[in-house]
Amino acid sequence: MVPPDARLLIVDDDPAIREFLKNRLTMEGYEVSEAEDAEKALERLEEHPDTDLILLDLNL
């Protein structure tokens, strides 16, 4: 179970999916960052090493 104040990272190449997930998860109280590819995801993880969960599109 992910605590309601957890920091999440969404990694997906589809901006509409990223936006939908970010909006919905932010409404639930999560801190959300996003990345469109693996390179950006690694940058986000460097910025936020305390990330609790990564939602990853396996078809990247």
mmCIF file of the N, C-alpha and C atoms, coordinates in Angstrom:
data_MODEL
# 
_entry.id   MODEL 
# 
loop_
_atom_site.group_PDB 
_atom_site.id 
_atom_site.type_symbol 
_atom_site.label_atom_id 
_atom_site.label_alt_id 
_atom_site.label_comp_id 
_atom_site.label_asym_id 
_atom_site.label_entity_id 
_atom_site.label_seq_id 
_atom_site.pdbx_PDB_ins_code 
_atom_site.Cartn_x 
_atom_site.Cartn_y 
_atom_site.Cartn_z 
_atom_site.occupancy 
_atom_site.B_iso_or_equiv 
_atom_site.pdbx_formal_charge 
_atom_site.auth_seq_id 
_atom_site.auth_comp_id 
_atom_site.auth_asym_id 
_atom_site.auth_atom_id 
_atom_site.pdbx_PDB_model_num 
ATOM 1   N N  . MET A 1 1  ? 0.847  -1.179 0.000   1.00 0.00 ? 1  MET A N  1 
ATOM 2   C CA . MET A 1 1  ? 0.000  0.000  0.000   1.00 0.00 ? 1  MET A CA 1 
ATOM 3   C C  . MET A 1 1  ? 0.890  1.239  0.000   1.00 0.00 ? 1  MET A C  1 
ATOM 4   N N  . VAL A 1 2  ? 0.560  2.176  -0.839  1.00 0.00 ? 2  VAL A N  1 
ATOM 5   C CA . VAL A 1 2  ? 1.317  3.428  -0.931  1.00 0.00 ? 2  VAL A CA 1 
ATOM 6   C C  . VAL A 1 2  ? 0.651  4.470  -0.042  1.00 0.00 ? 2  VAL A C  1 
ATOM 7   N N  . PRO A 1 3  ? 1.422  5.097  0.860   1.00 0.00 ? 3  PRO A N  1 
ATOM 8   C CA . PRO A 1 3  ? 0.811  6.114  1.719   1.00 0.00 ? 3  PRO A CA 1 
ATOM 9   C C  . PRO A 1 3  ? 0.270  7.281  0.904   1.00 0.00 ? 3  PRO A C  1 
ATOM 10  N N  . PRO A 1 4  ? -0.774 7.967  1.378   1.00 0.00 ? 4  PRO A N  1 
ATOM 11  C CA . PRO A 1 4  ? -1.419 9.024  0.604   1.00 0.00 ? 4  PRO A CA 1 
ATOM 12  C C  . PRO A 1 4  ? -0.534 10.234 0.328   1.00 0.00 ? 4  PRO A C  1 
ATOM 13  N N  . ASP A 1 5  ? 0.561  10.391 1.047   1.00 0.00 ? 5  ASP A N  1 
ATOM 14  C CA . ASP A 1 5  ? 1.451  11.525 0.776   1.00 0.00 ? 5  ASP A CA 1 
ATOM 15  C C  . ASP A 1 5  ? 2.707  11.081 0.032   1.00 0.00 ? 5  ASP A C  1 
ATOM 16  N N  . ALA A 1 6  ? 2.656  9.932  -0.615  1.00 0.00 ? 6  ALA A N  1 
ATOM 17  C CA . ALA A 1 6  ? 3.812  9.377  -1.318  1.00 0.00 ? 6  ALA A CA 1 
ATOM 18  C C  . ALA A 1 6  ? 4.162  10.203 -2.552  1.00 0.00 ? 6  ALA A C  1 
ATOM 19  N N  . ARG A 1 7  ? 5.423  10.105 -2.951  1.00 0.00 ? 7  ARG A N  1 
ATOM 20  C CA . ARG A 1 7  ? 5.897  10.762 -4.166  1.00 0.00 ? 7  ARG A CA 1 
ATOM 21  C C  . ARG A 1 7  ? 5.927  9.708  -5.286  1.00 0.00 ? 7  ARG A C  1 
ATOM 22  N N  . LEU A 1 8  ? 5.242  10.009 -6.384  1.00 0.00 ? 8  LEU A N  1 
ATOM 23  C CA . LEU A 1 8  ? 5.126  9.087  -7.508  1.00 0.00 ? 8  LEU A CA 1 
ATOM 24  C C  . LEU A 1 8  ? 5.791  9.661  -8.747  1.00 0.00 ? 8  LEU A C  1 
ATOM 25  N N  . LEU A 1 9  ? 6.293  8.778  -9.596  1.00 0.00 ? 9  LEU A N  1 
ATOM 26  C CA . LEU A 1 9  ? 6.856  9.167  -10.885 1.00 0.00 ? 9  LEU A CA 1 
ATOM 27  C C  . LEU A 1 9  ? 6.117  8.407  -11.970 1.00 0.00 ? 9  LEU A C  1 
ATOM 28  N N  . ILE A 1 10 ? 5.553  9.146  -12.923 1.00 0.00 ? 10 ILE A N  1 
ATOM 29  C CA . ILE A 1 10 ? 4.864  8.555  -14.071 1.00 0.00 ? 10 ILE A CA 1 
ATOM 30  C C  . ILE A 1 10 ? 5.812  8.624  -15.264 1.00 0.00 ? 10 ILE A C  1 
ATOM 31  N N  . VAL A 1 11 ? 6.071  7.467  -15.886 1.00 0.00 ? 11 VAL A N  1 
ATOM 32  C CA . VAL A 1 11 ? 6.925  7.414  -17.066 1.00 0.00 ? 11 VAL A CA 1 
ATOM 33  C C  . VAL A 1 11 ? 6.105  6.829  -18.204 1.00 0.00 ? 11 VAL A C  1 
ATOM 34  N N  . ASP A 1 12 ? 5.762  7.685  -19.161 1.00 0.00 ? 12 ASP A N  1 
ATOM 35  C CA . ASP A 1 12 ? 4.944  7.263  -20.301 1.00 0.00 ? 12 ASP A CA 1 
ATOM 36  C C  . ASP A 1 12 ? 5.208  8.217  -21.450 1.00 0.00 ? 12 ASP A C  1 
ATOM 37  N N  . ASP A 1 13 ? 5.265  7.690  -22.668 1.00 0.00 ? 13 ASP A N  1 
ATOM 38  C CA . ASP A 1 13 ? 5.538  8.541  -23.827 1.00 0.00 ? 13 ASP A CA 1 
ATOM 39  C C  . ASP A 1 13 ? 4.289  9.227  -24.368 1.00 0.00 ? 13 ASP A C  1 
ATOM 40  N N  . ASP A 1 14 ? 3.125  8.881  -23.841 1.00 0.00 ? 14 ASP A N  1 
ATOM 41  C CA . ASP A 1 14 ? 1.874  9.501  -24.278 1.00 0.00 ? 14 ASP A CA 1 
ATOM 42  C C  . ASP A 1 14 ? 1.506  10.632 -23.311 1.00 0.00 ? 14 ASP A C  1 
ATOM 43  N N  . PRO A 1 15 ? 1.566  11.895 -23.791 1.00 0.00 ? 15 PRO A N  1 
ATOM 44  C CA . PRO A 1 15 ? 1.291  13.021 -22.895 1.00 0.00 ? 15 PRO A CA 1 
ATOM 45  C C  . PRO A 1 15 ? -0.126 13.019 -22.320 1.00 0.00 ? 15 PRO A C  1 
ATOM 46  N N  . ALA A 1 16 ? -1.096 12.514 -23.051 1.00 0.00 ? 16 ALA A N  1 
ATOM 47  C CA . ALA A 1 16 ? -2.472 12.483 -22.548 1.00 0.00 ? 16 ALA A CA 1 
ATOM 48  C C  . ALA A 1 16 ? -2.592 11.533 -21.357 1.00 0.00 ? 16 ALA A C  1 
ATOM 49  N N  . ILE A 1 17 ? -1.923 10.399 -21.434 1.00 0.00 ? 17 ILE A N  1 
ATOM 50  C CA . ILE A 1 17 ? -1.955 9.445  -20.320 1.00 0.00 ? 17 ILE A CA 1 
ATOM 51  C C  . ILE A 1 17 ? -1.244 10.029 -19.110 1.00 0.00 ? 17 ILE A C  1 
ATOM 52  N N  . ARG A 1 18 ? -0.082 10.646 -19.341 1.00 0.00 ? 18 ARG A N  1 
ATOM 53  C CA . ARG A 1 18 ? 0.646  11.275 -18.233 1.00 0.00 ? 18 ARG A CA 1 
ATOM 54  C C  . ARG A 1 18 ? -0.206 12.332 -17.558 1.00 0.00 ? 18 ARG A C  1 
ATOM 55  N N  . GLU A 1 19 ? -0.845 13.168 -18.351 1.00 0.00 ? 19 GLU A N  1 
ATOM 56  C CA . GLU A 1 19 ? -1.671 14.255 -17.799 1.00 0.00 ? 19 GLU A CA 1 
ATOM 57  C C  . GLU A 1 19 ? -2.854 13.705 -17.008 1.00 0.00 ? 19 GLU A C  1 
ATOM 58  N N  . PHE A 1 20 ? -3.529 12.697 -17.568 1.00 0.00 ? 20 PHE A N  1 
ATOM 59  C CA . PHE A 1 20 ? -4.665 12.092 -16.872 1.00 0.00 ? 20 PHE A CA 1 
ATOM 60  C C  . PHE A 1 20 ? -4.232 11.525 -15.523 1.00 0.00 ? 20 PHE A C  1 
ATOM 61  N N  . LEU A 1 21 ? -3.174 10.704 -15.535 1.00 0.00 ? 21 LEU A N  1 
ATOM 62  C CA . LEU A 1 21 ? -2.705 10.086 -14.300 1.00 0.00 ? 21 LEU A CA 1 
ATOM 63  C C  . LEU A 1 21 ? -2.236 11.128 -13.292 1.00 0.00 ? 21 LEU A C  1 
ATOM 64  N N  . LYS A 1 22 ? -1.505 12.133 -13.780 1.00 0.00 ? 22 LYS A N  1 
ATOM 65  C CA . LYS A 1 22 ? -1.009 13.169 -12.875 1.00 0.00 ? 22 LYS A CA 1 
ATOM 66  C C  . LYS A 1 22 ? -2.167 13.908 -12.213 1.00 0.00 ? 22 LYS A C  1 
ATOM 67  N N  . ASN A 1 23 ? -3.158 14.302 -12.995 1.00 0.00 ? 23 ASN A N  1 
ATOM 68  C CA . ASN A 1 23 ? -4.314 15.014 -12.434 1.00 0.00 ? 23 ASN A CA 1 
ATOM 69  C C  . ASN A 1 23 ? -5.049 14.167 -11.409 1.00 0.00 ? 23 ASN A C  1 
ATOM 70  N N  . ARG A 1 24 ? -5.312 12.931 -11.751 1.00 0.00 ? 24 ARG A N  1 
ATOM 71  C CA . ARG A 1 24 ? -6.074 12.048 -10.857 1.00 0.00 ? 24 ARG A CA 1 
ATOM 72  C C  . ARG A 1 24 ? -5.310 11.768 -9.570  1.00 0.00 ? 24 ARG A C  1 
ATOM 73  N N  . LEU A 1 25 ? -4.028 11.457 -9.681  1.00 0.00 ? 25 LEU A N  1 
ATOM 74  C CA . LEU A 1 25 ? -3.236 11.125 -8.505  1.00 0.00 ? 25 LEU A CA 1 
ATOM 75  C C  . LEU A 1 25 ? -2.979 12.350 -7.629  1.00 0.00 ? 25 LEU A C  1 
ATOM 76  N N  . THR A 1 26 ? -2.828 13.516 -8.245  1.00 0.00 ? 26 THR A N  1 
ATOM 77  C CA . THR A 1 26 ? -2.668 14.749 -7.480  1.00 0.00 ? 26 THR A CA 1 
ATOM 78  C C  . THR A 1 26 ? -3.935 15.037 -6.680  1.00 0.00 ? 26 THR A C  1 
ATOM 79  N N  . MET A 1 27 ? -5.097 14.794 -7.285  1.00 0.00 ? 27 MET A N  1 
ATOM 80  C CA . MET A 1 27 ? -6.364 14.979 -6.577  1.00 0.00 ? 27 MET A CA 1 
ATOM 81  C C  . MET A 1 27 ? -6.461 14.063 -5.365  1.00 0.00 ? 27 MET A C  1 
ATOM 82  N N  . GLU A 1 28 ? -5.800 12.922 -5.426  1.00 0.00 ? 28 GLU A N  1 
ATOM 83  C CA . GLU A 1 28 ? -5.815 11.974 -4.308  1.00 0.00 ? 28 GLU A CA 1 
ATOM 84  C C  . GLU A 1 28 ? -4.779 12.326 -3.240  1.00 0.00 ? 28 GLU A C  1 
ATOM 85  N N  . GLY A 1 29 ? -3.979 13.363 -3.493  1.00 0.00 ? 29 GLY A N  1 
ATOM 86  C CA . GLY A 1 29 ? -3.030 13.824 -2.488  1.00 0.00 ? 29 GLY A CA 1 
ATOM 87  C C  . GLY A 1 29 ? -1.598 13.410 -2.691  1.00 0.00 ? 29 GLY A C  1 
ATOM 88  N N  . TYR A 1 30 ? -1.312 12.710 -3.781  1.00 0.00 ? 30 TYR A N  1 
ATOM 89  C CA . TYR A 1 30 ? 0.056  12.290 -4.053  1.00 0.00 ? 30 TYR A CA 1 
ATOM 90  C C  . TYR A 1 30 ? 0.868  13.423 -4.657  1.00 0.00 ? 30 TYR A C  1 
ATOM 91  N N  . GLU A 1 31 ? 2.163  13.407 -4.410  1.00 0.00 ? 31 GLU A N  1 
ATOM 92  C CA . GLU A 1 31 ? 3.084  14.306 -5.108  1.00 0.00 ? 31 GLU A CA 1 
ATOM 93  C C  . GLU A 1 31 ? 3.532  13.565 -6.356  1.00 0.00 ? 31 GLU A C  1 
ATOM 94  N N  . VAL A 1 32 ? 3.313  14.155 -7.520  1.00 0.00 ? 32 VAL A N  1 
ATOM 95  C CA . VAL A 1 32 ? 3.537  13.449 -8.778  1.00 0.00 ? 32 VAL A CA 1 
ATOM 96  C C  . VAL A 1 32 ? 4.506  14.221 -9.660  1.00 0.00 ? 32 VAL A C  1 
ATOM 97  N N  . SER A 1 33 ? 5.493  13.500 -10.185 1.00 0.00 ? 33 SER A N  1 
ATOM 98  C CA . SER A 1 33 ? 6.337  14.050 -11.237 1.00 0.00 ? 33 SER A CA 1 
ATOM 99  C C  . SER A 1 33 ? 6.186  13.134 -12.444 1.00 0.00 ? 33 SER A C  1 
ATOM 100 N N  . GLU A 1 34 ? 6.643  13.601 -13.590 1.00 0.00 ? 34 GLU A N  1 
ATOM 101 C CA . GLU A 1 34 ? 6.427  12.827 -14.812 1.00 0.00 ? 34 GLU A CA 1 
ATOM 102 C C  . GLU A 1 34 ? 7.635  12.907 -15.726 1.00 0.00 ? 34 GLU A C  1 
ATOM 103 N N  . ALA A 1 35 ? 7.732  11.909 -16.609 1.00 0.00 ? 35 ALA A N  1 
ATOM 104 C CA . ALA A 1 35 ? 8.807  11.852 -17.593 1.00 0.00 ? 35 ALA A CA 1 
ATOM 105 C C  . ALA A 1 35 ? 8.294  11.140 -18.832 1.00 0.00 ? 35 ALA A C  1 
ATOM 106 N N  . GLU A 1 36 ? 8.794  11.569 -19.982 1.00 0.00 ? 36 GLU A N  1 
ATOM 107 C CA . GLU A 1 36 ? 8.327  10.968 -21.233 1.00 0.00 ? 36 GLU A CA 1 
ATOM 108 C C  . GLU A 1 36 ? 9.240  9.862  -21.742 1.00 0.00 ? 36 GLU A C  1 
ATOM 109 N N  . ASP A 1 37 ? 10.414 9.686  -21.136 1.00 0.00 ? 37 ASP A N  1 
ATOM 110 C CA . ASP A 1 37 ? 11.317 8.624  -21.555 1.00 0.00 ? 37 ASP A CA 1 
ATOM 111 C C  . ASP A 1 37 ? 12.261 8.262  -20.408 1.00 0.00 ? 37 ASP A C  1 
ATOM 112 N N  . ALA A 1 38 ? 13.082 7.245  -20.637 1.00 0.00 ? 38 ALA A N  1 
ATOM 113 C CA . ALA A 1 38 ? 13.966 6.754  -19.572 1.00 0.00 ? 38 ALA A CA 1 
ATOM 114 C C  . ALA A 1 38 ? 14.976 7.810  -19.137 1.00 0.00 ? 38 ALA A C  1 
ATOM 115 N N  . GLU A 1 39 ? 15.495 8.570  -20.086 1.00 0.00 ? 39 GLU A N  1 
ATOM 116 C CA . GLU A 1 39 ? 16.475 9.604  -19.744 1.00 0.00 ? 39 GLU A CA 1 
ATOM 117 C C  . GLU A 1 39 ? 15.876 10.639 -18.795 1.00 0.00 ? 39 GLU A C  1 
ATOM 118 N N  . LYS A 1 40 ? 14.685 11.118 -19.120 1.00 0.00 ? 40 LYS A N  1 
ATOM 119 C CA . LYS A 1 40 ? 14.009 12.092 -18.253 1.00 0.00 ? 40 LYS A CA 1 
ATOM 120 C C  . LYS A 1 40 ? 13.637 11.462 -16.909 1.00 0.00 ? 40 LYS A C  1 
ATOM 121 N N  . ALA A 1 41 ? 13.263 10.191 -16.923 1.00 0.00 ? 41 ALA A N  1 
ATOM 122 C CA . ALA A 1 41 ? 12.918 9.512  -15.676 1.00 0.00 ? 41 ALA A CA 1 
ATOM 123 C C  . ALA A 1 41 ? 14.117 9.479  -14.737 1.00 0.00 ? 41 ALA A C  1 
ATOM 124 N N  . LEU A 1 42 ? 15.292 9.191  -15.268 1.00 0.00 ? 42 LEU A N  1 
ATOM 125 C CA . LEU A 1 42 ? 16.499 9.186  -14.438 1.00 0.00 ? 42 LEU A CA 1 
ATOM 126 C C  . LEU A 1 42 ? 16.803 10.573 -13.888 1.00 0.00 ? 42 LEU A C  1 
ATOM 127 N N  . GLU A 1 43 ? 16.559 11.605 -14.697 1.00 0.00 ? 43 GLU A N  1 
ATOM 128 C CA . GLU A 1 43 ? 16.742 12.981 -14.222 1.00 0.00 ? 43 GLU A CA 1 
ATOM 129 C C  . GLU A 1 43 ? 15.792 13.280 -13.064 1.00 0.00 ? 43 GLU A C  1 
ATOM 130 N N  . ARG A 1 44 ? 14.528 12.857 -13.212 1.00 0.00 ? 44 ARG A N  1 
ATOM 131 C CA . ARG A 1 44 ? 13.543 13.103 -12.155 1.00 0.00 ? 44 ARG A CA 1 
ATOM 132 C C  . ARG A 1 44 ? 13.933 12.360 -10.874 1.00 0.00 ? 44 ARG A C  1 
ATOM 133 N N  . LEU A 1 45 ? 14.468 11.150 -11.025 1.00 0.00 ? 45 LEU A N  1 
ATOM 134 C CA . LEU A 1 45 ? 14.878 10.396 -9.852  1.00 0.00 ? 45 LEU A CA 1 
ATOM 135 C C  . LEU A 1 45 ? 16.075 11.033 -9.158  1.00 0.00 ? 45 LEU A C  1 
ATOM 136 N N  . GLU A 1 46 ? 16.942 11.672 -9.932  1.00 0.00 ? 46 GLU A N  1 
ATOM 137 C CA . GLU A 1 46 ? 18.051 12.408 -9.321  1.00 0.00 ? 46 GLU A CA 1 
ATOM 138 C C  . GLU A 1 46 ? 17.518 13.618 -8.552  1.00 0.00 ? 46 GLU A C  1 
ATOM 139 N N  . GLU A 1 47 ? 16.502 14.289 -9.123  1.00 0.00 ? 47 GLU A N  1 
ATOM 140 C CA . GLU A 1 47 ? 15.889 15.446 -8.464  1.00 0.00 ? 47 GLU A CA 1 
ATOM 141 C C  . GLU A 1 47 ? 15.121 15.027 -7.212  1.00 0.00 ? 47 GLU A C  1 
ATOM 142 N N  . HIS A 1 48 ? 14.490 13.856 -7.264  1.00 0.00 ? 48 HIS A N  1 
ATOM 143 C CA . HIS A 1 48 ? 13.640 13.373 -6.166  1.00 0.00 ? 48 HIS A CA 1 
ATOM 144 C C  . HIS A 1 48 ? 14.024 11.935 -5.813  1.00 0.00 ? 48 HIS A C  1 
ATOM 145 N N  . PRO A 1 49 ? 15.155 11.750 -5.152  1.00 0.00 ? 49 PRO A N  1 
ATOM 146 C CA . PRO A 1 49 ? 15.575 10.382 -4.817  1.00 0.00 ? 49 PRO A CA 1 
ATOM 147 C C  . PRO A 1 49 ? 14.649 9.697  -3.804  1.00 0.00 ? 49 PRO A C  1 
ATOM 148 N N  . ASP A 1 50 ? 13.749 10.458 -3.201  1.00 0.00 ? 50 ASP A N  1 
ATOM 149 C CA . ASP A 1 50 ? 12.807 9.895  -2.237  1.00 0.00 ? 50 ASP A CA 1 
ATOM 150 C C  . ASP A 1 50 ? 11.516 9.410  -2.895  1.00 0.00 ? 50 ASP A C  1 
ATOM 151 N N  . THR A 1 51 ? 11.531 9.197  -4.211  1.00 0.00 ? 51 THR A N  1 
ATOM 152 C CA . THR A 1 51 ? 10.363 8.701  -4.938  1.00 0.00 ? 51 THR A CA 1 
ATOM 153 C C  . THR A 1 51 ? 9.963  7.335  -4.388  1.00 0.00 ? 51 THR A C  1 
ATOM 154 N N  . ASP A 1 52 ? 8.677  7.175  -4.107  1.00 0.00 ? 52 ASP A N  1 
ATOM 155 C CA . ASP A 1 52 ? 8.171  5.946  -3.506  1.00 0.00 ? 52 ASP A CA 1 
ATOM 156 C C  . ASP A 1 52 ? 7.697  4.908  -4.520  1.00 0.00 ? 52 ASP A C  1 
ATOM 157 N N  . LEU A 1 53 ? 7.202  5.379  -5.670  1.00 0.00 ? 53 LEU A N  1 
ATOM 158 C CA . LEU A 1 53 ? 6.613  4.455  -6.630  1.00 0.00 ? 53 LEU A CA 1 
ATOM 159 C C  . LEU A 1 53 ? 6.793  5.012  -8.042  1.00 0.00 ? 53 LEU A C  1 
ATOM 160 N N  . ILE A 1 54 ? 7.114  4.120  -8.991  1.00 0.00 ? 54 ILE A N  1 
ATOM 161 C CA . ILE A 1 54 ? 7.234  4.501  -10.394 1.00 0.00 ? 54 ILE A CA 1 
ATOM 162 C C  . ILE A 1 54 ? 6.147  3.756  -11.176 1.00 0.00 ? 54 ILE A C  1 
ATOM 163 N N  . LEU A 1 55 ? 5.341  4.525  -11.908 1.00 0.00 ? 55 LEU A N  1 
ATOM 164 C CA . LEU A 1 55 ? 4.345  3.946  -12.821 1.00 0.00 ? 55 LEU A CA 1 
ATOM 165 C C  . LEU A 1 55 ? 4.965  3.993  -14.209 1.00 0.00 ? 55 LEU A C  1 
ATOM 166 N N  . LEU A 1 56 ? 5.295  2.841  -14.754 1.00 0.00 ? 56 LEU A N  1 
ATOM 167 C CA . LEU A 1 56 ? 6.090  2.759  -15.978 1.00 0.00 ? 56 LEU A CA 1 
ATOM 168 C C  . LEU A 1 56 ? 5.308  2.107  -17.111 1.00 0.00 ? 56 LEU A C  1 
ATOM 169 N N  . ASP A 1 57 ? 5.287  2.766  -18.246 1.00 0.00 ? 57 ASP A N  1 
ATOM 170 C CA . ASP A 1 57 ? 4.711  2.209  -19.459 1.00 0.00 ? 57 ASP A CA 1 
ATOM 171 C C  . ASP A 1 57 ? 5.700  1.183  -20.010 1.00 0.00 ? 57 ASP A C  1 
ATOM 172 N N  . LEU A 1 58 ? 5.305  -0.065 -20.053 1.00 0.00 ? 58 LEU A N  1 
ATOM 173 C CA . LEU A 1 58 ? 6.215  -1.119 -20.512 1.00 0.00 ? 58 LEU A CA 1 
ATOM 174 C C  . LEU A 1 58 ? 6.445  -1.090 -22.009 1.00 0.00 ? 58 LEU A C  1 
ATOM 175 N N  . ASN A 1 59 ? 5.647  -0.362 -22.755 1.00 0.00 ? 59 ASN A N  1 
ATOM 176 C CA . ASN A 1 59 ? 5.784  -0.304 -24.216 1.00 0.00 ? 59 ASN A CA 1 
ATOM 177 C C  . ASN A 1 59 ? 6.625  0.866  -24.696 1.00 0.00 ? 59 ASN A C  1 
ATOM 178 N N  . LEU A 1 60 ? 7.433  1.439  -23.825 1.00 0.00 ? 60 LEU A N  1 
ATOM 179 C CA . LEU A 1 60 ? 8.287  2.564  -24.247 1.00 0.00 ? 60 LEU A CA 1 
ATOM 180 C C  . LEU A 1 60 ? 9.299  2.114  -25.265 1.00 0.00 ? 60 LEU A C  1 
# 
